[in-house]
């Protein structure tokens, strides 16, 4: 049995278990776009970089990274590795925003260093870390081999939206009846919920 066949079989076996992690009635607030040739890539080990974004502090960037790592590790059939800010700076020097893609040589160097098949890049496009909170982010999975985006997930949360509040109630229901209200005030808790929504799309 090939490694690719084994990976697909593992994914099919894990899918029901992953779906059961989402509480019943949880609204789907995130969206994902998957490359048509995604299954042709052997993805086993994935690096997660700190999030980038205008006015995002290093602590906020790391909090989002850790939240995504935690949620992806629970739901996705890959091994995830936390990368650091120096790795992010190294990749940004390849000027992806002007080129529209990441320099393959830079990606290959990073992938060899950590034995990665792909890298997750998170970008915060909008954030307000005080009530009423807003958080809009995008996560791209980039192939370490080609430098192309092969999976992309995004979410736009407004804490005043009834569907967002319903999702928070479901997600934090195990912490007590009123625990979800803390997420309306806590950037760390809202980030964790956003990461859960995105990770559930793998």
Secondary structure, 3 states (H helix, E strand, C coil): CCHHHHHHHHHHHHHHHHHHCCCCCCCCCEEEEECCCHHHCCCCEEEECCCECCCCCHHHHHHHHHHHHHHHHHHCCCEEEECCHHHHHHHHCCCHHHHCCCCHHHHHHHHHHHCCCEEEEEEEEEEECCCCCEEEEEEEEEECCCCCEEEEEEEEEECCCHHHHHHHHHHCHHHCCCHHHHHCCCHHHHHHHHHHHHHCCC
